[in-house]
Amino acid sequence: MSWIVDRIRPREAPSFSRPLALLVAGALFLENLDGTVLQTAAPAVAQEFEVAPEGVSPAIVGYLLAVAVAIPVAGWVAERFGTRRTFLVSVAGFTAASVACALAPNLLWLCAFRIVQGVAGAMMIPVGRIAVLRSVRPTDLLAAMAYLTWPSLIAPVIAPFLGGVITDVLGWRWIFVLNVPIGMALAVGGALLVPRAEHRIRTPLDRWGYLLTAGTVVCLTGGVELLRDGRPWLVATLLLLSVTLAAAAAHGMTRREHPLFVPEVLRIRTFRAGNLSGSVYRLVITGAPFLFVLLFQAGFGWSAAAAGAMVTAVFAGNLGIKPLTTPIIRLLGFRRTLVWSIVAGGASLLAFAGVHASTPVPAIAVLLVFSGAVRSIGFSAYNTVMFADVPRDLLPAANGLSATLQQVGTALGVAAAAAAAGLGTGIAGPEAVELGYRLAFVPLAGLLVIPLVGALRLPAAAGGHATARR
């Protein structure tokens, strides 16, 4: 009879604001979309500015680097000036920078405006998320994170197709013009939904910690980006420098009274797994759509619109499985969910090494849908388990660090996919371009061994109270 009582007992209201969560999800979607939407427009930008297509890459990488560098200080800015004010100013800055990008007279100014756009976008990520998570109960964590997960899943997938269509129909500058009405809507929503009353903490900024962290991010991203350029000594120098700067930053933060990040959160096993090995997982799943587009366009000879349309099958898998992700996690627990999603995701990537131009399109679409479904499950599990055991007083510190690590993983995703493509095409040779792009999926899938080991080391009951029903 207990199950009858459970069914007729009135359910508690959620401990977070759904409208606020949707608002933040919209801001995250906009920020993530602009990180990749320019890729398919690169040839059109290059033609107008009279440069080679690869010469447009600073406008793409500069945005991602700006986001990664600005995120570490976003939490401090929000605590110092208030979540509501910071969110509204960042939305306004992002919208204004979008207008400037649309009016850019040359590539140099486009890169400069993209950097400003990235800094403003970076402020929206941790600030919006902490506004949602500040009062959430552990039993509502899965539901709250579901709202904040879909932007990171959808935006990188639909961006290639959306960017291609806008460029073909309206011109590449309209990619940025269309940000204006979205930004205005977010500003109105922020003014109405983000809480006004809040206690602000005025702590000094850890300037040395920030500079060392920013240097780590720049050197790490730059090193991975240069992997495809055939300069191993420069790559090795940058990667070694990034490790040195990271060690110096971590050491200094254990000695300062108000560190940029609180190293204590990394002692929490679920937080550590969700962010360290989880960042490698995010690297792979955000880099895969870029590799799909390369295979379909450069390997199979498809048009940009056809390749972009096919990649939307990944989005179909993401969206289709979304109502089931929470029940799956509740049924299997975080550990088993992560293990099986990583294994299935790796298998789906390896399967593309055997896909040919003659492979039936429906078969490719089914494989992409499956890849999207398993990545959605894994993404949701990682985004939830990392906060499952974080005490409320450490939530701001955990949020800032996790946002930084996630963005670094995202920034490295495209660079790692490009490096894998360069490795594959280098092995296959210029006469077997299709084979080269198919081979690129092997090292990308191989990187999933790192998060798999991290997931296997989690206790079977890790984050169990976050999967309990209310």
C-alpha positions as CSV (number, residue, x, y, z in Angstrom):
1,M,0.0,0.0,0.0
2,S,3.0,2.3,0.5
3,W,3.2,3.0,-3.3
4,I,-0.4,4.2,-3.2
5,V,0.4,6.6,-0.4
6,D,3.4,7.9,-2.3
7,R,1.2,8.5,-5.4
8,I,-1.5,10.4,-3.6
9,R,0.9,12.4,-1.4
10,P,1.3,15.9,-2.9
11,R,4.7,16.5,-4.4
12,E,6.9,19.2,-3.1
13,A,7.4,22.3,-5.3
14,P,10.8,22.3,-6.9
15,S,13.5,24.2,-4.9
16,F,14.6,26.2,-8.0
17,S,12.9,28.6,-10.4
18,R,12.1,26.9,-13.7
19,P,11.7,30.2,-15.5
20,L,15.1,31.4,-14.2
21,A,16.6,28.0,-15.2
22,L,15.2,28.4,-18.8
23,L,16.5,32.0,-18.9
24,V,20.0,30.8,-18.0
25,A,19.8,27.9,-20.4
26,G,19.0,30.4,-23.2
27,A,22.0,32.5,-22.2
28,L,24.2,29.4,-22.2
29,F,22.8,28.4,-25.6
30,L,23.7,31.7,-27.1
31,E,27.2,31.6,-25.7
32,N,27.8,28.1,-26.8
33,L,26.3,28.7,-30.3
34,D,28.6,31.6,-31.0
35,G,31.6,29.5,-30.1
36,T,31.2,27.3,-33.2
37,V,28.6,28.9,-35.6
38,L,31.3,30.9,-37.4
39,Q,33.1,27.7,-38.6
40,T,31.0,27.0,-41.7
41,A,31.0,30.8,-42.5
42,A,34.8,30.9,-42.5
43,P,35.2,30.6,-46.3
44,A,32.7,33.5,-46.9
45,V,34.5,35.7,-44.3
46,A,37.9,34.8,-45.9
47,Q,36.6,35.8,-49.3
48,E,35.4,39.2,-48.2
49,F,38.5,40.0,-46.2
50,E,40.8,38.5,-49.0
51,V,42.6,35.9,-46.8
52,A,42.9,32.1,-46.9
53,P,40.0,30.2,-45.2
54,E,42.4,29.0,-42.5
55,G,43.3,32.6,-41.8
56,V,39.9,33.1,-40.2
57,S,40.7,30.7,-37.4
58,P,41.9,33.5,-35.0
59,A,38.4,34.8,-34.9
60,I,37.1,31.4,-33.8
61,V,40.0,30.4,-31.4
62,G,40.1,34.0,-30.0
63,Y,36.5,33.8,-28.9
64,L,37.0,30.4,-27.2
65,L,40.2,31.5,-25.5
66,A,38.6,34.7,-24.3
67,V,35.8,32.7,-22.7
68,A,38.2,30.3,-21.1
69,V,40.4,33.1,-19.7
70,A,37.5,35.2,-18.4
71,I,35.5,32.5,-16.7
72,P,37.9,32.1,-13.7
73,V,37.2,35.7,-12.6
74,A,33.5,35.7,-13.3
75,G,32.6,34.2,-9.9
76,W,34.5,36.9,-8.1
77,V,32.9,39.6,-10.2
78,A,29.4,38.2,-9.4
79,E,30.1,38.0,-5.7
80,R,31.6,41.5,-5.7
81,F,29.0,43.3,-7.8
82,G,26.0,41.1,-7.5
83,T,24.6,38.2,-9.6
84,R,21.8,40.2,-11.2
85,R,23.9,43.2,-12.2
86,T,26.7,41.0,-13.5
87,F,24.3,39.0,-15.6
88,L,22.6,42.0,-17.1
89,V,25.8,43.8,-17.9
90,S,27.3,40.7,-19.5
91,V,24.2,40.2,-21.7
92,A,24.4,43.8,-22.8
93,G,28.1,43.6,-23.5
94,F,27.6,40.4,-25.5
95,T,24.9,42.0,-27.6
96,A,26.9,45.2,-28.2
97,A,29.9,43.1,-29.2
98,S,27.7,41.1,-31.6
99,V,26.7,44.4,-33.4
100,A,30.4,45.4,-33.6
101,C,31.3,42.0,-35.1
102,A,28.5,42.4,-37.7
103,L,30.0,45.8,-38.7
104,A,33.7,44.8,-38.5
105,P,35.6,46.4,-41.4
106,N,38.4,43.8,-41.5
107,L,39.6,40.6,-40.0
108,L,41.7,42.3,-37.3
109,W,38.7,44.2,-35.9
110,L,36.5,41.1,-36.2
111,C,39.0,39.2,-34.0
112,A,39.1,42.1,-31.5
113,F,35.3,42.3,-31.3
114,R,35.1,38.5,-31.0
115,I,37.4,38.6,-27.9
116,V,35.2,41.2,-26.3
117,Q,32.2,39.1,-27.1
118,G,33.9,36.0,-25.5
119,V,34.7,37.9,-22.3
120,A,31.1,39.1,-22.0
121,G,29.8,35.6,-22.8
122,A,32.1,34.1,-20.2
123,M,30.4,36.1,-17.4
124,M,27.0,34.6,-18.3
125,I,28.1,31.0,-17.7
126,P,29.0,30.7,-14.0
127,V,26.9,33.7,-12.9
128,G,23.7,32.3,-14.4
129,R,24.3,28.8,-13.1
130,I,25.0,29.9,-9.5
131,A,21.7,31.9,-9.6
132,V,19.9,28.6,-10.3
133,L,21.8,26.3,-8.0
134,R,22.1,28.6,-5.0
135,S,18.9,27.3,-3.3
136,V,18.4,23.9,-5.0
137,R,17.8,20.8,-2.8
138,P,20.0,17.6,-3.6
139,T,16.9,15.8,-4.7
140,D,16.2,18.5,-7.3
141,L,19.7,18.6,-8.6
142,L,19.1,16.2,-11.5
143,A,16.1,18.3,-12.6
144,A,17.9,21.6,-12.3
145,M,20.9,20.4,-14.2
146,A,18.7,19.0,-17.0
147,Y,17.8,22.6,-17.8
148,L,21.4,23.7,-17.9
149,T,22.7,20.7,-19.9
150,W,20.9,21.0,-23.2
151,P,22.6,24.2,-24.4
152,S,26.0,22.5,-24.4
153,L,24.5,19.5,-26.2
154,I,22.5,21.3,-28.9
155,A,24.5,24.4,-29.8
156,P,27.7,22.8,-31.1
157,V,25.5,20.4,-33.2
158,I,23.2,22.8,-34.9
159,A,25.8,25.6,-35.3
160,P,27.4,24.2,-38.5
161,F,24.0,23.9,-40.3
162,L,22.7,27.2,-38.9
163,G,25.9,29.0,-39.8
164,G,25.8,27.6,-43.3
165,V,22.2,28.5,-44.0
166,I,22.5,32.1,-42.7
167,T,25.7,32.6,-44.7
168,D,24.1,31.3,-47.9
169,V,20.8,33.1,-47.5
170,L,21.6,36.4,-45.7
171,G,25.4,36.7,-45.5
172,W,27.8,35.9,-42.7
173,R,27.3,39.2,-40.9
174,W,23.7,38.2,-40.1
175,I,25.1,35.5,-37.8
176,F,25.9,38.3,-35.4
177,V,22.9,40.5,-36.2
178,L,20.5,37.7,-35.1
179,N,22.1,37.8,-31.6
180,V,20.6,41.2,-31.0
181,P,16.9,40.3,-30.5
182,I,18.0,37.2,-28.5
183,G,20.2,39.4,-26.3
184,M,17.4,41.9,-25.8
185,A,15.0,39.1,-24.7
186,L,17.6,37.8,-22.3
187,A,18.1,41.3,-20.8
188,V,14.4,41.7,-20.2
189,G,14.1,38.2,-18.7
190,G,17.2,38.8,-16.5
191,A,15.7,42.1,-15.2
192,L,12.5,40.2,-14.3
193,L,13.7,36.8,-13.1
194,V,17.2,37.2,-11.6
195,P,16.8,37.9,-7.8
196,R,17.6,41.5,-6.9
197,A,18.2,41.1,-3.1
198,E,21.4,39.2,-2.4
199,H,24.3,39.3,0.1
200,R,27.5,40.4,-1.6
201,I,30.9,39.3,-0.4
202,R,33.7,41.9,-0.9
203,T,36.9,39.8,-1.1
204,P,40.1,40.8,-2.9
205,L,40.8,39.3,-6.2
206,D,43.6,36.7,-6.3
207,R,45.5,38.5,-9.1
208,W,48.5,36.2,-9.2
209,G,46.2,33.1,-9.2
210,Y,44.2,34.6,-12.0
211,L,47.2,35.5,-14.2
212,L,48.8,32.1,-13.7
213,T,45.4,30.4,-14.5
214,A,44.9,32.5,-17.6
215,G,48.5,31.7,-18.7
216,T,47.8,28.0,-18.2
217,V,44.7,28.1,-20.4
218,V,46.3,30.1,-23.2
219,C,49.4,27.9,-23.3
220,L,47.4,24.7,-23.2
221,T,44.9,25.7,-25.9
222,G,47.7,27.2,-28.0
223,G,49.7,24.0,-27.7
224,V,46.9,21.7,-28.8
225,E,45.9,24.2,-31.6
226,L,49.4,24.0,-33.0
227,L,49.6,20.2,-33.1
228,R,48.5,20.2,-36.7
229,D,51.1,22.7,-37.8
230,G,54.0,20.3,-37.5
231,R,56.1,22.3,-35.0
232,P,56.6,19.8,-32.2
233,W,59.2,21.8,-30.3
234,L,56.8,24.8,-30.0
235,V,53.9,22.5,-29.0
236,A,56.0,20.8,-26.4
237,T,57.2,24.1,-25.0
238,L,53.7,25.5,-24.7
239,L,52.4,22.3,-23.1
240,L,55.3,22.2,-20.6
241,L,54.8,25.8,-19.8
242,S,51.1,25.2,-19.2
243,V,51.9,22.4,-16.7
244,T,54.4,24.7,-14.9
245,L,52.0,27.6,-14.7
246,A,49.2,25.3,-13.4
247,A,51.5,23.8,-10.7
248,A,52.5,27.3,-9.6
249,A,48.8,28.5,-9.5
250,A,47.7,25.4,-7.5
251,H,50.6,25.9,-5.0
252,G,49.9,29.6,-4.6
253,M,46.2,29.0,-4.0
254,T,46.9,26.7,-1.0
255,R,48.8,29.5,0.7
256,R,46.6,32.6,0.0
257,E,43.7,33.7,2.3
258,H,41.4,34.4,-0.6
259,P,42.4,32.2,-3.5
260,L,40.9,32.4,-7.0
261,F,39.8,28.7,-6.6
262,V,39.4,26.7,-3.5
263,P,41.5,23.5,-3.9
264,E,39.4,21.9,-1.1
265,V,36.7,21.1,-3.7
266,L,39.0,18.8,-5.6
267,R,39.1,16.5,-2.5
268,I,35.5,15.7,-3.2
269,R,35.7,12.5,-5.3
270,T,32.5,13.1,-7.3
271,F,33.5,16.7,-8.1
272,R,37.0,15.6,-9.1
273,A,35.6,12.9,-11.4
274,G,33.0,15.2,-12.9
275,N,35.6,17.8,-13.8
276,L,39.0,16.3,-14.4
277,S,38.2,13.1,-16.3
278,G,34.8,14.7,-17.3
279,S,36.7,17.5,-19.1
280,V,38.3,15.0,-21.3
281,Y,34.9,13.5,-22.0
282,R,33.6,17.0,-22.9
283,L,36.6,17.5,-25.2
284,V,35.7,14.4,-27.2
285,I,32.0,15.0,-27.5
286,T,32.3,18.6,-28.5
287,G,35.1,17.8,-31.0
288,A,33.1,14.9,-32.6
289,P,30.6,17.1,-34.5
290,F,33.4,19.1,-36.0
291,L,35.0,15.9,-37.2
292,F,31.7,14.7,-38.6
293,V,31.4,17.8,-40.7
294,L,35.0,17.4,-42.0
295,L,34.3,13.8,-43.0
296,F,31.1,14.6,-44.8
297,Q,32.4,17.7,-46.6
298,A,36.1,17.1,-47.3
299,G,35.9,13.3,-47.2
300,F,32.7,12.5,-48.9
301,G,32.4,15.7,-51.0
302,W,29.0,16.7,-49.6
303,S,27.9,20.3,-49.7
304,A,28.1,22.4,-46.5
305,A,24.3,22.4,-46.1
306,A,24.0,18.6,-46.6
307,A,26.8,18.0,-44.1
308,G,25.3,20.4,-41.6
309,A,21.8,18.8,-42.0
310,M,23.2,15.3,-41.4
311,V,24.9,16.4,-38.2
312,T,21.6,17.5,-36.9
313,A,20.9,13.8,-36.4
314,V,23.1,14.0,-33.4
315,F,20.8,16.7,-32.0
316,A,17.8,14.3,-32.7
317,G,19.5,11.7,-30.5
318,N,20.2,14.3,-27.8
319,L,16.6,15.5,-27.8
320,G,15.0,12.1,-28.1
321,I,16.8,10.6,-25.2
322,K,16.5,13.7,-22.9
323,P,13.2,12.6,-21.2
324,L,14.8,9.3,-20.3
325,T,18.2,10.6,-19.0
326,T,17.0,11.2,-15.4
327,P,15.2,7.8,-15.1
328,I,18.3,6.1,-16.5
329,I,20.6,7.8,-14.0
330,R,18.2,7.0,-11.2
331,L,18.0,3.3,-12.2
332,L,21.7,2.7,-12.9
333,G,23.4,5.2,-10.6
334,F,26.1,7.6,-11.7
335,R,28.9,5.1,-11.9
336,R,27.2,2.6,-14.2
337,T,25.6,5.3,-16.3
338,L,29.0,6.9,-16.9
339,V,30.8,3.7,-17.7
340,W,28.2,2.5,-20.2
341,S,27.7,5.9,-21.9
342,I,31.5,6.2,-22.3
343,V,31.9,2.7,-23.7
344,A,28.9,3.2,-26.1
345,G,30.1,6.6,-27.1
346,G,33.6,5.3,-27.9
347,A,32.1,2.4,-29.9
348,S,30.0,4.8,-32.0
349,L,33.0,7.0,-32.8
350,L,35.1,3.9,-33.8
351,A,32.2,2.8,-36.1
352,F,32.8,5.9,-38.2
353,A,36.3,4.6,-39.1
354,G,34.4,2.1,-41.2
355,V,31.8,4.4,-42.7
356,H,32.3,5.1,-46.5
357,A,30.9,7.6,-48.9
358,S,28.9,4.6,-50.3
359,T,27.4,3.8,-46.9
360,P,23.6,4.3,-47.0
361,V,22.6,7.7,-45.7
362,P,19.9,6.2,-43.3
363,A,22.6,4.0,-41.7
364,I,24.8,7.0,-41.1
365,A,21.9,8.9,-39.7
366,V,21.0,6.1,-37.3
367,L,24.7,5.9,-36.1
368,L,24.6,9.7,-35.5
369,V,21.3,9.5,-33.6
370,F,22.8,6.7,-31.4
371,S,26.0,8.8,-30.8
372,G,23.9,11.8,-29.8
373,A,21.8,9.8,-27.4
374,V,24.7,8.3,-25.5
375,R,26.5,11.5,-25.3
376,S,23.4,13.2,-23.9
377,I,23.2,10.6,-21.1
378,G,26.9,11.0,-20.3
379,F,26.8,14.7,-20.4
380,S,23.8,14.8,-18.0
381,A,25.5,12.4,-15.6
382,Y,28.7,14.4,-15.5
383,N,27.0,17.7,-15.1
384,T,25.0,16.4,-12.1
385,V,27.5,14.2,-10.2
386,M,30.1,16.9,-10.0
387,F,27.8,18.9,-7.7
388,A,26.2,16.0,-5.9
389,D,28.4,16.1,-2.8
390,V,29.5,19.7,-2.8
391,P,28.5,21.5,0.5
392,R,26.4,24.6,0.0
393,D,29.2,26.9,1.4
394,L,31.6,25.6,-1.3
395,L,29.1,25.8,-4.1
396,P,30.4,29.2,-5.5
397,A,34.0,28.0,-5.5
398,A,33.0,24.6,-7.1
399,N,30.9,26.4,-9.7
400,G,33.7,28.7,-10.8
401,L,36.3,26.0,-11.1
402,S,33.9,23.6,-12.9
403,A,32.9,26.3,-15.4
404,T,36.6,27.0,-16.2
405,L,37.4,23.3,-16.6
406,Q,34.4,22.7,-18.8
407,Q,35.2,25.7,-21.1
408,V,38.8,24.6,-21.4
409,G,37.5,21.1,-22.5
410,T,35.2,22.7,-25.0
411,A,37.9,25.0,-26.4
412,L,40.2,22.0,-26.7
413,G,37.6,19.9,-28.5
414,V,37.8,21.5,-31.9
415,A,41.6,21.8,-31.7
416,A,41.9,18.1,-30.7
417,A,39.5,17.0,-33.5
418,A,41.5,19.1,-36.0
419,A,44.8,17.5,-34.7
420,A,43.2,14.0,-35.1
421,A,42.2,14.9,-38.6
422,G,45.7,16.1,-39.4
423,L,47.1,12.9,-38.1
424,G,44.7,10.7,-40.0
425,T,45.2,12.5,-43.3
426,G,48.9,12.5,-42.8
427,I,48.9,8.7,-42.4
428,A,46.5,8.1,-45.3
429,G,48.2,10.6,-47.7
430,P,46.7,13.1,-50.1
431,E,45.3,10.4,-52.4
432,A,43.1,8.9,-49.7
433,V,41.5,11.9,-48.0
434,E,38.4,10.0,-47.1
435,L,40.4,7.3,-45.3
436,G,42.3,10.0,-43.5
437,Y,39.2,11.6,-42.0
438,R,37.9,8.1,-41.1
439,L,41.1,7.3,-39.3
440,A,40.8,10.5,-37.3
441,F,38.0,9.0,-35.2
442,V,40.4,6.4,-33.8
443,P,42.6,8.7,-31.6
444,L,39.5,10.8,-30.7
445,A,37.8,7.6,-29.4
446,G,41.0,6.6,-27.7
447,L,40.9,9.7,-25.5
448,L,37.7,8.3,-23.8
449,V,39.9,5.8,-22.0
450,I,40.8,8.6,-19.5
451,P,37.2,9.3,-18.4
452,L,36.4,5.6,-18.4
453,V,39.2,4.9,-15.9
454,G,37.9,7.9,-13.8
455,A,34.3,6.5,-13.9
456,L,35.4,3.0,-12.9
457,R,37.2,4.3,-9.9
458,L,34.0,5.9,-8.5
459,P,32.2,4.0,-5.7
460,A,29.1,2.2,-6.9
461,A,26.9,4.5,-4.7
462,A,28.6,7.7,-5.7
463,G,26.2,10.7,-5.5
464,G,23.4,8.4,-4.5
465,H,21.4,11.0,-2.6
466,A,21.2,13.1,-5.8
467,T,19.3,10.3,-7.5
468,A,16.9,9.7,-4.6
469,R,13.3,10.6,-5.3
470,R,11.6,13.3,-3.4
